[in-house]
């Protein structure tokens, strides 16, 4: 699994990197077929009083690419909201895959009786 984290207009501290990795453990716990994770953390300074912290993630799993983004006034809050959104997407995809596989097994042709 490839994991990249980058910051735009922001210096990535070890604390932020560790926080993102610890939050991503929740995703890996639900779905272990993750191929690639790309996290981008951005600080937009619209005015001095107003700063927007943005977190986005691209997650590649077997058969699908998932994308989520979140904006908040605090970077840690943006990361938390991002992980919540991604967690819901991963669970939905996992349920869809399991139901699809279950339906495929259900519709298999029955064994032909042996000729006597």
FIKOL-922030 format. One record per atom (N, C-alpha, C): z negated, x negated, y negated; residue number from 1; residue in three letters. Coordinates in pm, whole numbers, m for minus. Example, Ala and Ser with C-alpha at 12.3 -4.5 7.8 and 13.67 -1.06 7.14 Angstrom:
     up   east  north   k   r
   m780  m1319    569   1 ala
   m780  m1230    450   1 ala
   m780  m1320    330   1 ala
   m708  m1285    225   2 ser
   m714  m1367    106   2 ser
   m787  m1290     m3   2 ser
END
This chain:
     up   east  north   k   r
      0    m83    117   1 unk
      0      0      0   1 unk
      0    m88   m124   1 unk
     92    m58   m216   2 unk
     99   m129   m342   2 unk
     18    m54   m447   2 unk
    m60   m126   m525   3 unk
   m140    m66   m630   3 unk
   m120   m144   m758   3 unk
    m69    m77   m863   4 unk
    m55   m141   m992   4 unk
   m123    m56  m1098   4 unk
   m185   m123  m1191   5 unk
   m249    m56  m1304   5 unk
   m210   m132  m1430   5 unk
   m166    m60  m1531   6 unk
   m127   m126  m1654   6 unk
   m183    m50  m1773   6 unk
   m196   m121  m1883   7 unk
   m249    m61  m2005   7 unk
   m153    m80  m2120   7 unk
   m133     24  m2198   8 unk
    m49     18  m2316   8 unk
   m140     35  m2438   8 unk
   m136    m62  m2527   9 unk
   m222    m65  m2645   9 unk
   m370    m67  m2604   9 unk
   m396   m134  m2496  10 unk
   m530   m133  m2439  10 unk
   m547   m255  m2351  10 unk
   m662   m319  m2362  11 unk
   m693   m431  m2274  11 unk
   m766   m378  m2151  11 unk
   m711   m405  m2035  12 unk
   m773   m358  m1910  12 unk
   m890   m447  m1876  12 unk
  m1008   m391  m1880  13 unk
  m1128   m467  m1843  13 unk
  m1152   m451  m1694  13 unk
  m1226   m541  m1633  14 unk
  m1260   m525  m1491  14 unk
  m1335   m395  m1464  14 unk
  m1413   m347  m1561  15 unk
  m1487   m222  m1542  15 unk
  m1392   m103  m1530  15 unk
  m1290    m99  m1615  16 unk
  m1193     11  m1608  16 unk
  m1115      4  m1477  16 unk
  m1072   m117  m1441  17 unk
   m997   m134  m1316  17 unk
  m1081    m90  m1195  17 unk
  m1207   m128  m1193  18 unk
  m1298    m91  m1083  18 unk
  m1321     60  m1081  18 unk
  m1332    122  m1200  19 unk
  m1354    266  m1208  19 unk
  m1235    343  m1150  19 unk
  m1114    301  m1184  20 unk
   m993    366  m1133  20 unk
   m986    350   m981  20 unk
  m1012    230   m933  21 unk
  m1005    206   m788  21 unk
  m1109    288   m713  21 unk
  m1230    300   m768  22 unk
  m1333    379   m700  22 unk
  m1296    527   m698  22 unk
  m1233    576   m805  23 unk
  m1190    716   m808  23 unk
  m1074    741   m711  23 unk
   m988    642   m692  24 unk
   m875    659   m601  24 unk
   m918    662   m454  24 unk
  m1038    616   m426  25 unk
  m1089    626   m288  25 unk
  m1096    771   m244  25 unk
  m1121    862   m339  26 unk
  m1126   1005   m308  26 unk
   m991   1054   m258  26 unk
   m884   1004   m316  27 unk
   m749   1044   m274  27 unk
   m720    987   m135  27 unk
   m755    861   m115  28 unk
   m730    796     14  28 unk
   m809    862    126  28 unk
   m923    920     93  29 unk
  m1005    987    193  29 unk
   m935   1113    244  29 unk
   m861   1182    155  30 unk
   m791   1304    195  30 unk
   m659   1274    265  30 unk
   m592   1170    222  31 unk
   m456   1144    271  31 unk
   m437    994    281  31 unk
   m418    944    402  32 unk
   m412    799    421  32 unk
   m270    743    429  32 unk
   m169    825    409  33 unk
    m31    777    417  33 unk
     26    746    278  33 unk
    m52    680    195  34 unk
    m10    644     59  34 unk
     71    516     65  34 unk
    190    517      3  35 unk
    278    401      3  35 unk
    258    318   m124  35 unk
    255    385   m238  36 unk
    254    314   m365  36 unk
    175    394   m469  36 unk
     93    325   m548  37 unk
     17    388   m656  37 unk
     44    309   m784  37 unk
     83    381   m890  38 unk
    106    319  m1019  38 unk
     28    397  m1124  38 unk
    m67    331  m1191  39 unk
   m151    394  m1292  39 unk
   m118    332  m1427  39 unk
    m98    417  m1529  40 unk
    m73    370  m1665  40 unk
   m177    433  m1756  40 unk
   m251    348  m1826  41 unk
   m354    393  m1920  41 unk
   m304    359  m2061  41 unk
   m310    458  m2152  42 unk
   m254    441  m2285  42 unk
   m352    489  m2391  42 unk
   m356    418  m2503  43 unk
   m433    463  m2619  43 unk
   m333    486  m2731  43 unk
   m324    612  m2779  44 unk
   m238    646  m2891  44 unk
   m325    663  m3014  44 unk
   m297    584  m3118  45 unk
   m373    596  m3243  45 unk
   m288    675  m3341  45 unk
   m311    805  m3345  46 unk
   m237    890  m3438  46 unk
   m289    866  m3580  46 unk
   m418    880  m3599  47 unk
   m484    840  m3724  47 unk
   m610    764  m3685  47 unk
   m678    708  m3779  48 unk
   m800    632  m3746  48 unk
   m907    723  m3687  48 unk
   m917    847  m3738  49 unk
  m1020    937  m3689  49 unk
   m986    993  m3551  49 unk
   m859   1005  m3523  50 unk
   m817   1072  m3400  50 unk
   m749    973  m3307  50 unk
   m809    951  m3194  51 unk
   m750    864  m3091  51 unk
   m731    947  m2965  51 unk
   m616    932  m2903  52 unk
   m591   1001  m2778  52 unk
   m585    898  m2666  52 unk
   m659    925  m2562  53 unk
   m659    839  m2444  53 unk
   m578    913  m2338  53 unk
   m479    847  m2284  54 unk
   m390    911  m2187  54 unk
   m390    831  m2058  54 unk
   m400    902  m1948  55 unk
   m393    838  m1816  55 unk
   m286    909  m1736  55 unk
   m196    833  m1674  56 unk
    m96    892  m1587  56 unk
    m86    813  m1458  56 unk
    m43    882  m1354  57 unk
    m35    820  m1222  57 unk
     89    868  m1151  57 unk
    154    777  m1082  58 unk
    263    809   m991  58 unk
    218    765   m852  58 unk
    217    859   m761  59 unk
    170    833   m626  59 unk
    283    863   m529  59 unk
    323    763   m453  60 unk
    428    782   m353  60 unk
    364    793   m217  60 unk
    387    906   m153  61 unk
    339    927    m16  61 unk
    461    950     71  61 unk
    438    954    199  62 unk
    549    971    292  62 unk
    617   1106    266  62 unk
    739   1100    215  63 unk
    817   1220    195  63 unk
    810   1283     57  63 unk
    730   1230    m36  64 unk
    717   1295   m166  64 unk
    659   1199   m269  64 unk
    698   1220   m396  65 unk
    639   1149   m509  65 unk
    556   1248   m589  65 unk
    431   1214   m617  66 unk
    343   1300   m693  66 unk
    316   1235   m828  66 unk
    312   1317   m933  67 unk
    287   1267  m1068  67 unk
    183   1355  m1135  67 unk
     91   1293  m1206  68 unk
     m8   1367  m1283  68 unk
    m40   1288  m1408  68 unk
    m76   1361  m1514  69 unk
   m120   1294  m1636  69 unk
   m228   1377  m1703  69 unk
   m310   1308  m1781  70 unk
   m423   1372  m1846  70 unk
   m447   1305  m1981  70 unk
   m487   1387  m2080  71 unk
   m516   1336  m2213  71 unk
   m655   1382  m2252  71 unk
   m735   1289  m2307  72 unk
   m870   1321  m2353  72 unk
   m907   1225  m2466  72 unk
  m1022   1251  m2528  73 unk
  m1068   1162  m2634  73 unk
  m1139   1039  m2577  73 unk
  m1180   1046  m2451  74 unk
  m1248    936  m2383  74 unk
  m1164    894  m2263  74 unk
  m1144    765  m2244  75 unk
  m1060    717  m2135  75 unk
  m1117    754  m1999  75 unk
  m1247    745  m1983  76 unk
  m1310    778  m1855  76 unk
  m1294    928  m1823  76 unk
  m1302   1012  m1926  77 unk
  m1280   1156  m1906  77 unk
  m1135   1183  m1868  77 unk
  m1042   1110  m1927  78 unk
   m900   1125  m1892  78 unk
   m876   1084  m1748  78 unk
   m940    976  m1704  79 unk
   m925    931  m1565  79 unk
   m984   1033  m1469  79 unk
  m1100   1089  m1502  80 unk
  m1162   1191  m1416  80 unk
  m1072   1313  m1402  80 unk
  m1018   1362  m1514  81 unk
   m930   1478  m1510  81 unk
   m803   1447  m1432  81 unk
   m752   1326  m1448  82 unk
   m632   1283  m1376  82 unk
   m655   1286  m1225  82 unk
   m766   1232  m1181  83 unk
   m796   1227  m1038  83 unk
   m815   1368   m982  83 unk
   m877   1457  m1061  84 unk
   m892   1596  m1018  84 unk
   m756   1662   m996  84 unk
   m664   1643  m1090  85 unk
   m530   1700  m1078  85 unk
   m457   1644   m957  85 unk
   m465   1513   m941  86 unk
   m395   1449   m829  86 unk
   m456   1490   m696  86 unk
   m587   1506   m692  87 unk
   m655   1548   m570  87 unk
   m604   1686   m525  87 unk
   m590   1779   m619  88 unk
   m538   1911   m585  88 unk
   m396   1903   m533  88 unk
   m313   1817   m594  89 unk
   m175   1802   m548  89 unk
   m170   1744   m406  89 unk
   m253   1644   m380  90 unk
   m254   1580   m248  90 unk
   m300   1678   m141  90 unk
   m404   1755   m170  91 unk
   m454   1853    m72  91 unk
   m348   1959    m45  91 unk
   m280   2006   m150  92 unk
   m175   2106   m133  92 unk
    m61   2050    m48  92 unk
    m19   1926    m75  93 unk
     88   1864      3  93 unk
     46   1844    148  93 unk
    m78   1801    169  94 unk
   m128   1778    304  94 unk
   m131   1910    383  94 unk
   m178   2018    320  95 unk
   m181   2148    387  95 unk
    m40   2196    420  95 unk
     53   2174    327  96 unk
    191   2215    351  96 unk
    250   2138    469  96 unk
    222   2009    476  97 unk
    274   1928    587  97 unk
    213   1971    720  97 unk
     84   1999    722  98 unk
     19   2040    846  98 unk
     69   2176    891  98 unk
     88   2269    797  99 unk
    140   2400    833  99 unk
    283   2390    884  99 unk
    363   2305    823 100 unk
    501   2286    866 100 unk
    506   2230   1008 100 unk
    422   2132   1037 101 unk
    420   2074   1171 101 unk
    368   2175   1272 101 unk
    271   2256   1232 102 unk
    217   2358   1322 102 unk
    324   2463   1354 102 unk
    401   2503   1252 103 unk
    508   2601   1273 103 unk
    617   2543   1362 103 unk
    647   2415   1347 104 unk
    751   2352   1430 104 unk
    708   2350   1576 104 unk
    582   2322   1602 105 unk
    532   2321   1741 105 unk
    533   2463   1796 105 unk
    501   2558   1714 106 unk
    495   2698   1758 106 unk
    633   2749   1800 106 unk
    740   2701   1735 107 unk
    874   2751   1760 107 unk
    953   2666   1860 107 unk
    888   2578   1933 108 unk
    956   2500   2034 108 unk
    998   2591   2149 108 unk
   1115   2567   2208 109 unk
   1155   2651   2322 109 unk
   1061   2626   2440 109 unk
   1034   2731   2513 110 unk
    944   2717   2627 110 unk
   1017   2643   2739 110 unk
    936   2586   2827 111 unk
    993   2512   2940 111 unk
   1068   2605   3032 111 unk
   1178   2556   3082 112 unk
   1255   2636   3176 112 unk
   1188   2632   3314 112 unk
   1184   2744   3383 113 unk
   1123   2741   3515 113 unk
   1204   2656   3611 113 unk
   1137   2590   3701 114 unk
   1204   2502   3798 114 unk
   1278   2588   3901 114 unk
   1399   2543   3938 115 unk
   1480   2615   4036 115 unk
   1425   2590   4175 115 unk
   1410   2697   4253 116 unk
   1356   2680   4388 116 unk
   1459   2700   4493 116 unk
END
